[in-house]
Amino acid sequence: MEQLLSVLKELHPEVDFETAEGLVTGGILTSLDIIALIAEINAAFDVEVSAEEIVPENFDSAKTIWAMVERLMDED
């Protein structure tokens, strides 16, 4: 989770991702941010975020992003 938080802070240092929610629905993360984040997740955690996973529910908070990453790591 710390590595994920680090990646998120690189995208938006002004946001407290440990408590922030509504990252997508609140407009904090843009579509370009999500593309960059997916590339970082794929590289950092050796998983592949498929198109089916790219839904607002999976990216609306650090917790939901981390839950998706853990699920993808378990599938490998």
N, CA, C and O atoms as a CHARMM CRD file, in Angstrom:
* protein
*
  304
    1    1 MET  N      0.83200  -1.19900   0.00000 PROA 1      0.00000
    2    1 MET  CA     0.00000   0.00000   0.00000 PROA 1      0.00000
    3    1 MET  C      0.87300   1.25800   0.00000 PROA 1      0.00000
    4    1 MET  O      0.52700   2.25000  -0.64100 PROA 1      0.00000
    5    2 GLU  N      2.00000   1.22300   0.71300 PROA 2      0.00000
    6    2 GLU  CA     2.88100   2.39700   0.76000 PROA 2      0.00000
    7    2 GLU  C      3.39600   2.76000  -0.62300 PROA 2      0.00000
    8    2 GLU  O      3.49700   3.93900  -0.96200 PROA 2      0.00000
    9    3 GLN  N      3.72100   1.74700  -1.42700 PROA 3      0.00000
   10    3 GLN  CA     4.21100   1.99200  -2.77900 PROA 3      0.00000
   11    3 GLN  C      3.10600   2.63700  -3.62600 PROA 3      0.00000
   12    3 GLN  O      3.38000   3.53800  -4.41900 PROA 3      0.00000
   13    4 LEU  N      1.87500   2.18300  -3.46200 PROA 4      0.00000
   14    4 LEU  CA     0.74800   2.76400  -4.17600 PROA 4      0.00000
   15    4 LEU  C      0.54600   4.21500  -3.75800 PROA 4      0.00000
   16    4 LEU  O      0.35100   5.08500  -4.60800 PROA 4      0.00000
   17    5 LEU  N      0.59200   4.47900  -2.46300 PROA 5      0.00000
   18    5 LEU  CA     0.43200   5.85000  -1.97800 PROA 5      0.00000
   19    5 LEU  C      1.52300   6.75700  -2.53500 PROA 5      0.00000
   20    5 LEU  O      1.26800   7.91900  -2.85400 PROA 5      0.00000
   21    6 SER  N      2.72400   6.23300  -2.65200 PROA 6      0.00000
   22    6 SER  CA     3.83000   6.99900  -3.21900 PROA 6      0.00000
   23    6 SER  C      3.55100   7.36900  -4.67000 PROA 6      0.00000
   24    6 SER  O      3.79600   8.50200  -5.08400 PROA 6      0.00000
   25    7 VAL  N      3.04500   6.42400  -5.43600 PROA 7      0.00000
   26    7 VAL  CA     2.71300   6.67100  -6.84100 PROA 7      0.00000
   27    7 VAL  C      1.61200   7.73100  -6.93500 PROA 7      0.00000
   28    7 VAL  O      1.69300   8.64900  -7.75100 PROA 7      0.00000
   29    8 LEU  N      0.59000   7.59600  -6.09800 PROA 8      0.00000
   30    8 LEU  CA    -0.50800   8.56100  -6.11200 PROA 8      0.00000
   31    8 LEU  C     -0.02100   9.96000  -5.74400 PROA 8      0.00000
   32    8 LEU  O     -0.43800  10.94300  -6.35700 PROA 8      0.00000
   33    9 LYS  N      0.85300  10.05400  -4.75200 PROA 9      0.00000
   34    9 LYS  CA     1.37600  11.35600  -4.33500 PROA 9      0.00000
   35    9 LYS  C      2.20900  12.01300  -5.43300 PROA 9      0.00000
   36    9 LYS  O      2.25900  13.24000  -5.52400 PROA 9      0.00000
   37   10 GLU  N      2.86300  11.20000  -6.26600 PROA 10     0.00000
   38   10 GLU  CA     3.59400  11.75800  -7.40200 PROA 10     0.00000
   39   10 GLU  C      2.63700  12.41900  -8.38900 PROA 10     0.00000
   40   10 GLU  O      2.97200  13.43100  -9.00400 PROA 10     0.00000
   41   11 LEU  N      1.44400  11.84000  -8.53800 PROA 11     0.00000
   42   11 LEU  CA     0.45600  12.40200  -9.45000 PROA 11     0.00000
   43   11 LEU  C     -0.13900  13.70000  -8.90700 PROA 11     0.00000
   44   11 LEU  O     -0.28800  14.68100  -9.63500 PROA 11     0.00000
   45   12 HSD  N     -0.47400  13.68700  -7.62000 PROA 12     0.00000
   46   12 HSD  CA    -1.11200  14.84400  -6.99000 PROA 12     0.00000
   47   12 HSD  C     -0.58900  15.01800  -5.56000 PROA 12     0.00000
   48   12 HSD  O     -1.20900  14.54000  -4.61000 PROA 12     0.00000
   49   13 PRO  N      0.54300  15.69800  -5.40700 PROA 13     0.00000
   50   13 PRO  CA     1.13600  15.84700  -4.07100 PROA 13     0.00000
   51   13 PRO  C      0.24700  16.60200  -3.08200 PROA 13     0.00000
   52   13 PRO  O      0.43400  16.48900  -1.87000 PROA 13     0.00000
   53   14 GLU  N     -0.70400  17.36000  -3.58300 PROA 14     0.00000
   54   14 GLU  CA    -1.56100  18.16100  -2.70900 PROA 14     0.00000
   55   14 GLU  C     -2.69700  17.36500  -2.06200 PROA 14     0.00000
   56   14 GLU  O     -3.39400  17.88800  -1.19300 PROA 14     0.00000
   57   15 VAL  N     -2.89100  16.12100  -2.47000 PROA 15     0.00000
   58   15 VAL  CA    -4.00200  15.30200  -1.98800 PROA 15     0.00000
   59   15 VAL  C     -3.52000  14.32700  -0.92300 PROA 15     0.00000
   60   15 VAL  O     -2.47500  13.69400  -1.07600 PROA 15     0.00000
   61   16 ASP  N     -4.29400  14.20800   0.16700 PROA 16     0.00000
   62   16 ASP  CA    -4.01000  13.20500   1.19500 PROA 16     0.00000
   63   16 ASP  C     -4.73500  11.92000   0.79700 PROA 16     0.00000
   64   16 ASP  O     -5.90000  11.71800   1.13800 PROA 16     0.00000
   65   17 PHE  N     -4.03900  11.07000   0.08200 PROA 17     0.00000
   66   17 PHE  CA    -4.65700   9.86000  -0.46300 PROA 17     0.00000
   67   17 PHE  C     -5.00400   8.83300   0.60400 PROA 17     0.00000
   68   17 PHE  O     -5.78200   7.91600   0.34200 PROA 17     0.00000
   69   18 GLU  N     -4.44800   8.96700   1.79500 PROA 18     0.00000
   70   18 GLU  CA    -4.78700   8.01500   2.85500 PROA 18     0.00000
   71   18 GLU  C     -6.22600   8.19500   3.31400 PROA 18     0.00000
   72   18 GLU  O     -6.84600   7.24600   3.79400 PROA 18     0.00000
   73   19 THR  N     -6.76500   9.40500   3.17000 PROA 19     0.00000
   74   19 THR  CA    -8.13800   9.65700   3.61200 PROA 19     0.00000
   75   19 THR  C     -9.07200  10.08100   2.49200 PROA 19     0.00000
   76   19 THR  O    -10.29100  10.03400   2.65800 PROA 19     0.00000
   77   20 ALA  N     -8.52500  10.49300   1.35600 PROA 20     0.00000
   78   20 ALA  CA    -9.35400  11.01700   0.26400 PROA 20     0.00000
   79   20 ALA  C    -10.22400   9.93600  -0.35800 PROA 20     0.00000
   80   20 ALA  O     -9.78000   8.81000  -0.58200 PROA 20     0.00000
   81   21 GLU  N    -11.45500  10.29500  -0.62700 PROA 21     0.00000
   82   21 GLU  CA   -12.37700   9.42800  -1.34700 PROA 21     0.00000
   83   21 GLU  C    -12.95700  10.24100  -2.49200 PROA 21     0.00000
   84   21 GLU  O    -12.79700  11.46100  -2.52400 PROA 21     0.00000
   85   22 GLY  N    -13.62000   9.59500  -3.41800 PROA 22     0.00000
   86   22 GLY  CA   -14.18600  10.29300  -4.55600 PROA 22     0.00000
   87   22 GLY  C    -13.12200  10.77100  -5.52800 PROA 22     0.00000
   88   22 GLY  O    -13.26700  11.82000  -6.15600 PROA 22     0.00000
   89   23 LEU  N    -12.04700   9.99000  -5.65000 PROA 23     0.00000
   90   23 LEU  CA   -10.95000  10.40200  -6.52400 PROA 23     0.00000
   91   23 LEU  C    -11.39900  10.55700  -7.96700 PROA 23     0.00000
   92   23 LEU  O    -10.96800  11.47900  -8.65900 PROA 23     0.00000
   93   24 VAL  N    -12.26100   9.66200  -8.42200 PROA 24     0.00000
   94   24 VAL  CA   -12.77400   9.74100  -9.78800 PROA 24     0.00000
   95   24 VAL  C    -14.05700  10.56800  -9.81500 PROA 24     0.00000
   96   24 VAL  O    -14.18200  11.51200 -10.59600 PROA 24     0.00000
   97   25 THR  N    -15.00300  10.20700  -8.95800 PROA 25     0.00000
   98   25 THR  CA   -16.29500  10.89200  -8.96400 PROA 25     0.00000
   99   25 THR  C    -16.16800  12.35300  -8.54300 PROA 25     0.00000
  100   25 THR  O    -17.00000  13.17900  -8.91700 PROA 25     0.00000
  101   26 GLY  N    -15.14100  12.67600  -7.77300 PROA 26     0.00000
  102   26 GLY  CA   -14.91400  14.05400  -7.35700 PROA 26     0.00000
  103   26 GLY  C    -13.98700  14.82100  -8.27500 PROA 26     0.00000
  104   26 GLY  O    -13.71900  16.00000  -8.04400 PROA 26     0.00000
  105   27 GLY  N    -13.49400  14.16700  -9.31500 PROA 27     0.00000
  106   27 GLY  CA   -12.66600  14.83900 -10.30300 PROA 27     0.00000
  107   27 GLY  C    -11.21600  15.05700  -9.90400 PROA 27     0.00000
  108   27 GLY  O    -10.51900  15.85000 -10.53800 PROA 27     0.00000
  109   28 ILE  N    -10.74600  14.37200  -8.86700 PROA 28     0.00000
  110   28 ILE  CA    -9.33900  14.51100  -8.45600 PROA 28     0.00000
  111   28 ILE  C     -8.43200  13.82500  -9.47100 PROA 28     0.00000
  112   28 ILE  O     -7.42100  14.38500  -9.89300 PROA 28     0.00000
  113   29 LEU  N     -8.80400  12.60500  -9.85600 PROA 29     0.00000
  114   29 LEU  CA    -8.03500  11.88100 -10.86800 PROA 29     0.00000
  115   29 LEU  C     -8.70800  12.04300 -12.22800 PROA 29     0.00000
  116   29 LEU  O     -9.90000  11.77500 -12.38000 PROA 29     0.00000
  117   30 THR  N     -7.93900  12.47900 -13.20100 PROA 30     0.00000
  118   30 THR  CA    -8.43900  12.59200 -14.56700 PROA 30     0.00000
  119   30 THR  C     -8.19200  11.28300 -15.30700 PROA 30     0.00000
  120   30 THR  O     -7.54100  10.37900 -14.78400 PROA 30     0.00000
  121   31 SER  N     -8.70800  11.19000 -16.50700 PROA 31     0.00000
  122   31 SER  CA    -8.48600   9.98000 -17.29900 PROA 31     0.00000
  123   31 SER  C     -6.99800   9.79100 -17.58700 PROA 31     0.00000
  124   31 SER  O     -6.51200   8.66000 -17.61400 PROA 31     0.00000
  125   32 LEU  N     -6.27600  10.88300 -17.80000 PROA 32     0.00000
  126   32 LEU  CA    -4.82600  10.76800 -18.02500 PROA 32     0.00000
  127   32 LEU  C     -4.10600  10.29500 -16.76800 PROA 32     0.00000
  128   32 LEU  O     -3.15700   9.51500 -16.85200 PROA 32     0.00000
  129   33 ASP  N     -4.55300  10.76400 -15.60000 PROA 33     0.00000
  130   33 ASP  CA    -3.98400  10.28800 -14.33400 PROA 33     0.00000
  131   33 ASP  C     -4.18200   8.78400 -14.19700 PROA 33     0.00000
  132   33 ASP  O     -3.27400   8.06600 -13.77900 PROA 33     0.00000
  133   34 ILE  N     -5.36200   8.31900 -14.54700 PROA 34     0.00000
  134   34 ILE  CA    -5.67000   6.89300 -14.40900 PROA 34     0.00000
  135   34 ILE  C     -4.80400   6.06800 -15.35500 PROA 34     0.00000
  136   34 ILE  O     -4.33100   4.99500 -14.98000 PROA 34     0.00000
  137   35 ILE  N     -4.59300   6.55100 -16.56700 PROA 35     0.00000
  138   35 ILE  CA    -3.71900   5.84400 -17.50400 PROA 35     0.00000
  139   35 ILE  C     -2.30100   5.74500 -16.94000 PROA 35     0.00000
  140   35 ILE  O     -1.68300   4.68100 -16.98500 PROA 35     0.00000
  141   36 ALA  N     -1.78900   6.85600 -16.40900 PROA 36     0.00000
  142   36 ALA  CA    -0.44800   6.85300 -15.80100 PROA 36     0.00000
  143   36 ALA  C     -0.40700   5.92400 -14.59900 PROA 36     0.00000
  144   36 ALA  O      0.55900   5.18400 -14.41000 PROA 36     0.00000
  145   37 LEU  N     -1.45100   5.96400 -13.79300 PROA 37     0.00000
  146   37 LEU  CA    -1.51800   5.12000 -12.60300 PROA 37     0.00000
  147   37 LEU  C     -1.53700   3.63800 -12.98100 PROA 37     0.00000
  148   37 LEU  O     -0.86500   2.83000 -12.34000 PROA 37     0.00000
  149   38 ILE  N     -2.28800   3.28300 -13.99800 PROA 38     0.00000
  150   38 ILE  CA    -2.34500   1.88900 -14.43900 PROA 38     0.00000
  151   38 ILE  C     -0.96200   1.42100 -14.90100 PROA 38     0.00000
  152   38 ILE  O     -0.54700   0.30700 -14.58400 PROA 38     0.00000
  153   39 ALA  N     -0.26000   2.25700 -15.63900 PROA 39     0.00000
  154   39 ALA  CA     1.09200   1.89000 -16.08100 PROA 39     0.00000
  155   39 ALA  C      2.00100   1.66200 -14.88900 PROA 39     0.00000
  156   39 ALA  O      2.78000   0.70900 -14.87800 PROA 39     0.00000
  157   40 GLU  N      1.91100   2.52500 -13.88300 PROA 40     0.00000
  158   40 GLU  CA     2.73300   2.37800 -12.67500 PROA 40     0.00000
  159   40 GLU  C      2.35300   1.11500 -11.89600 PROA 40     0.00000
  160   40 GLU  O      3.22800   0.39700 -11.41200 PROA 40     0.00000
  161   41 ILE  N      1.05700   0.84600 -11.77600 PROA 41     0.00000
  162   41 ILE  CA     0.58800  -0.35100 -11.06200 PROA 41     0.00000
  163   41 ILE  C      1.08000  -1.60600 -11.78800 PROA 41     0.00000
  164   41 ILE  O      1.58100  -2.53400 -11.15400 PROA 41     0.00000
  165   42 ASN  N      0.93900  -1.63100 -13.10200 PROA 42     0.00000
  166   42 ASN  CA     1.38000  -2.79600 -13.87600 PROA 42     0.00000
  167   42 ASN  C      2.86500  -3.07100 -13.64400 PROA 42     0.00000
  168   42 ASN  O      3.26700  -4.22000 -13.46800 PROA 42     0.00000
  169   43 ALA  N      3.67200  -2.01800 -13.64400 PROA 43     0.00000
  170   43 ALA  CA     5.12000  -2.18000 -13.47600 PROA 43     0.00000
  171   43 ALA  C      5.49400  -2.49800 -12.03600 PROA 43     0.00000
  172   43 ALA  O      6.30000  -3.39500 -11.78700 PROA 43     0.00000
  173   44 ALA  N      4.92100  -1.77900 -11.09400 PROA 44     0.00000
  174   44 ALA  CA     5.32400  -1.91200  -9.68800 PROA 44     0.00000
  175   44 ALA  C      4.87800  -3.22200  -9.05800 PROA 44     0.00000
  176   44 ALA  O      5.59000  -3.78700  -8.22800 PROA 44     0.00000
  177   45 PHE  N      3.70500  -3.70700  -9.44700 PROA 45     0.00000
  178   45 PHE  CA     3.14600  -4.88400  -8.78300 PROA 45     0.00000
  179   45 PHE  C      3.09600  -6.11100  -9.68900 PROA 45     0.00000
  180   45 PHE  O      2.56700  -7.15100  -9.29600 PROA 45     0.00000
  181   46 ASP  N      3.64200  -5.99600 -10.89700 PROA 46     0.00000
  182   46 ASP  CA     3.69700  -7.11300 -11.84600 PROA 46     0.00000
  183   46 ASP  C      2.31600  -7.73000 -12.06000 PROA 46     0.00000
  184   46 ASP  O      2.14500  -8.94800 -12.00600 PROA 46     0.00000
  185   47 VAL  N      1.33300  -6.85300 -12.30600 PROA 47     0.00000
  186   47 VAL  CA    -0.02200  -7.29000 -12.62300 PROA 47     0.00000
  187   47 VAL  C     -0.43500  -6.58900 -13.91500 PROA 47     0.00000
  188   47 VAL  O      0.24900  -5.68200 -14.38800 PROA 47     0.00000
  189   48 GLU  N     -1.54400  -7.01400 -14.46800 PROA 48     0.00000
  190   48 GLU  CA    -2.08800  -6.34500 -15.64100 PROA 48     0.00000
  191   48 GLU  C     -3.50900  -5.90500 -15.35000 PROA 48     0.00000
  192   48 GLU  O     -4.39800  -6.73000 -15.13800 PROA 48     0.00000
  193   49 VAL  N     -3.71200  -4.60000 -15.34100 PROA 49     0.00000
  194   49 VAL  CA    -5.04700  -4.04900 -15.14500 PROA 49     0.00000
  195   49 VAL  C     -5.74700  -4.08800 -16.50500 PROA 49     0.00000
  196   49 VAL  O     -5.38900  -3.35400 -17.42700 PROA 49     0.00000
  197   50 SER  N     -6.74300  -4.95200 -16.60700 PROA 50     0.00000
  198   50 SER  CA    -7.44900  -5.10900 -17.88000 PROA 50     0.00000
  199   50 SER  C     -8.49000  -4.00600 -18.04600 PROA 50     0.00000
  200   50 SER  O     -8.81700  -3.29500 -17.09600 PROA 50     0.00000
  201   51 ALA  N     -9.00000  -3.87900 -19.25600 PROA 51     0.00000
  202   51 ALA  CA   -10.01200  -2.86500 -19.55800 PROA 51     0.00000
  203   51 ALA  C    -11.25400  -3.03900 -18.68100 PROA 51     0.00000
  204   51 ALA  O    -11.89700  -2.05500 -18.31600 PROA 51     0.00000
  205   52 GLU  N    -11.58600  -4.26400 -18.34700 PROA 52     0.00000
  206   52 GLU  CA   -12.76300  -4.52800 -17.50600 PROA 52     0.00000
  207   52 GLU  C    -12.60800  -3.96100 -16.10400 PROA 52     0.00000
  208   52 GLU  O    -13.59800  -3.66200 -15.43700 PROA 52     0.00000
  209   53 GLU  N    -11.36100  -3.81300 -15.65500 PROA 53     0.00000
  210   53 GLU  CA   -11.09400  -3.30100 -14.30900 PROA 53     0.00000
  211   53 GLU  C    -11.16000  -1.77100 -14.24300 PROA 53     0.00000
  212   53 GLU  O    -11.22500  -1.19600 -13.15700 PROA 53     0.00000
  213   54 ILE  N    -11.14200  -1.11700 -15.40500 PROA 54     0.00000
  214   54 ILE  CA   -11.08000   0.34200 -15.43200 PROA 54     0.00000
  215   54 ILE  C    -12.48900   0.91600 -15.31900 PROA 54     0.00000
  216   54 ILE  O    -13.10000   1.34700 -16.29700 PROA 54     0.00000
  217   55 VAL  N    -12.97000   0.90000 -14.08700 PROA 55     0.00000
  218   55 VAL  CA   -14.27200   1.46200 -13.74200 PROA 55     0.00000
  219   55 VAL  C    -14.07800   2.38300 -12.54100 PROA 55     0.00000
  220   55 VAL  O    -13.17300   2.16000 -11.73600 PROA 55     0.00000
  221   56 PRO  N    -14.91400   3.41400 -12.40900 PROA 56     0.00000
  222   56 PRO  CA   -14.73100   4.37300 -11.30600 PROA 56     0.00000
  223   56 PRO  C    -14.65500   3.72700  -9.92000 PROA 56     0.00000
  224   56 PRO  O    -13.90900   4.19400  -9.06000 PROA 56     0.00000
  225   57 GLU  N    -15.41600   2.66600  -9.70500 PROA 57     0.00000
  226   57 GLU  CA   -15.43900   2.01600  -8.38700 PROA 57     0.00000
  227   57 GLU  C    -14.06100   1.50200  -7.97700 PROA 57     0.00000
  228   57 GLU  O    -13.74800   1.47300  -6.78600 PROA 57     0.00000
  229   58 ASN  N    -13.23200   1.09700  -8.93800 PROA 58     0.00000
  230   58 ASN  CA   -11.90400   0.56800  -8.62300 PROA 58     0.00000
  231   58 ASN  C    -10.87100   1.65900  -8.37900 PROA 58     0.00000
  232   58 ASN  O     -9.78500   1.37200  -7.87600 PROA 58     0.00000
  233   59 PHE  N    -11.18500   2.90400  -8.72500 PROA 59     0.00000
  234   59 PHE  CA   -10.20200   3.98600  -8.63700 PROA 59     0.00000
  235   59 PHE  C    -10.68100   5.16600  -7.80100 PROA 59     0.00000
  236   59 PHE  O    -10.09200   6.24400  -7.87800 PROA 59     0.00000
  237   60 ASP  N    -11.73100   4.99100  -7.00700 PROA 60     0.00000
  238   60 ASP  CA   -12.30900   6.12200  -6.28700 PROA 60     0.00000
  239   60 ASP  C    -11.63700   6.43900  -4.96100 PROA 60     0.00000
  240   60 ASP  O    -11.91300   7.48000  -4.36400 PROA 60     0.00000
  241   61 SER  N    -10.75900   5.56200  -4.49100 PROA 61     0.00000
  242   61 SER  CA    -9.96000   5.84500  -3.28400 PROA 61     0.00000
  243   61 SER  C     -8.72400   4.95000  -3.31900 PROA 61     0.00000
  244   61 SER  O     -8.66900   3.97200  -4.06500 PROA 61     0.00000
  245   62 ALA  N     -7.75200   5.29700  -2.51200 PROA 62     0.00000
  246   62 ALA  CA    -6.54800   4.46500  -2.43500 PROA 62     0.00000
  247   62 ALA  C     -6.91500   3.05700  -1.96600 PROA 62     0.00000
  248   62 ALA  O     -6.30900   2.07600  -2.39800 PROA 62     0.00000
  249   63 LYS  N     -7.90000   2.96300  -1.09000 PROA 63     0.00000
  250   63 LYS  CA    -8.31900   1.66100  -0.57000 PROA 63     0.00000
  251   63 LYS  C     -8.91000   0.79000  -1.67500 PROA 63     0.00000
  252   63 LYS  O     -8.62300  -0.40500  -1.74500 PROA 63     0.00000
  253   64 THR  N     -9.72900   1.38000  -2.53200 PROA 64     0.00000
  254   64 THR  CA   -10.33300   0.57500  -3.60100 PROA 64     0.00000
  255   64 THR  C     -9.29700   0.20700  -4.66100 PROA 64     0.00000
  256   64 THR  O     -9.35100  -0.87300  -5.24900 PROA 64     0.00000
  257   65 ILE  N     -8.35900   1.11500  -4.89500 PROA 65     0.00000
  258   65 ILE  CA    -7.27600   0.80100  -5.84300 PROA 65     0.00000
  259   65 ILE  C     -6.44000  -0.35100  -5.29100 PROA 65     0.00000
  260   65 ILE  O     -6.11300  -1.29300  -6.01300 PROA 65     0.00000
  261   66 TRP  N     -6.09700  -0.26700  -4.00000 PROA 66     0.00000
  262   66 TRP  CA    -5.28100  -1.30000  -3.37400 PROA 66     0.00000
  263   66 TRP  C     -6.01800  -2.64800  -3.37100 PROA 66     0.00000
  264   66 TRP  O     -5.40000  -3.68900  -3.59300 PROA 66     0.00000
  265   67 ALA  N     -7.33200  -2.63000  -3.12200 PROA 67     0.00000
  266   67 ALA  CA    -8.11500  -3.87500  -3.14200 PROA 67     0.00000
  267   67 ALA  C     -8.05300  -4.52100  -4.52400 PROA 67     0.00000
  268   67 ALA  O     -7.94100  -5.74100  -4.64000 PROA 67     0.00000
  269   68 MET  N     -8.12500  -3.69800  -5.57200 PROA 68     0.00000
  270   68 MET  CA    -8.02800  -4.21800  -6.93100 PROA 68     0.00000
  271   68 MET  C     -6.63700  -4.81800  -7.16800 PROA 68     0.00000
  272   68 MET  O     -6.52000  -5.90400  -7.73500 PROA 68     0.00000
  273   69 VAL  N     -5.58900  -4.11500  -6.73800 PROA 69     0.00000
  274   69 VAL  CA    -4.22100  -4.60100  -6.91900 PROA 69     0.00000
  275   69 VAL  C     -4.03800  -5.93900  -6.19900 PROA 69     0.00000
  276   69 VAL  O     -3.48100  -6.88000  -6.76500 PROA 69     0.00000
  277   70 GLU  N     -4.50400  -6.02200  -4.96100 PROA 70     0.00000
  278   70 GLU  CA    -4.37200  -7.27700  -4.20800 PROA 70     0.00000
  279   70 GLU  C     -5.10300  -8.41500  -4.90600 PROA 70     0.00000
  280   70 GLU  O     -4.59200  -9.53300  -4.98100 PROA 70     0.00000
  281   71 ARG  N     -6.30100  -8.13200  -5.41800 PROA 71     0.00000
  282   71 ARG  CA    -7.06600  -9.15300  -6.12000 PROA 71     0.00000
  283   71 ARG  C     -6.32400  -9.61000  -7.37300 PROA 71     0.00000
  284   71 ARG  O     -6.27400 -10.80400  -7.66700 PROA 71     0.00000
  285   72 LEU  N     -5.75100  -8.66600  -8.10900 PROA 72     0.00000
  286   72 LEU  CA    -5.00200  -9.02200  -9.31800 PROA 72     0.00000
  287   72 LEU  C     -3.74900  -9.81700  -8.98400 PROA 72     0.00000
  288   72 LEU  O     -3.38600 -10.72900  -9.72600 PROA 72     0.00000
  289   73 MET  N     -3.07900  -9.48700  -7.88000 PROA 73     0.00000
  290   73 MET  CA    -1.88800 -10.24400  -7.47800 PROA 73     0.00000
  291   73 MET  C     -2.26500 -11.66100  -7.07300 PROA 73     0.00000
  292   73 MET  O     -1.51900 -12.60400  -7.33600 PROA 73     0.00000
  293   74 ASP  N     -3.41900 -11.81600  -6.43600 PROA 74     0.00000
  294   74 ASP  CA    -3.87300 -13.14700  -6.02700 PROA 74     0.00000
  295   74 ASP  C     -4.23100 -14.01800  -7.22900 PROA 74     0.00000
  296   74 ASP  O     -4.09600 -15.24100  -7.17800 PROA 74     0.00000
  297   75 GLU  N     -4.69100 -13.37700  -8.32300 PROA 75     0.00000
  298   75 GLU  CA    -5.08000 -14.12600  -9.51600 PROA 75     0.00000
  299   75 GLU  C     -3.88100 -14.70400 -10.24700 PROA 75     0.00000
  300   75 GLU  O     -4.01700 -15.69300 -10.96700 PROA 75     0.00000
  301   76 ASP  N     -2.70800 -14.10200 -10.07600 PROA 76     0.00000
  302   76 ASP  CA    -1.50400 -14.58900 -10.78300 PROA 76     0.00000
  303   76 ASP  C     -0.94700 -15.85100 -10.20500 PROA 76     0.00000
  304   76 ASP  O      0.05700 -16.36600 -10.69800 PROA 76     0.00000
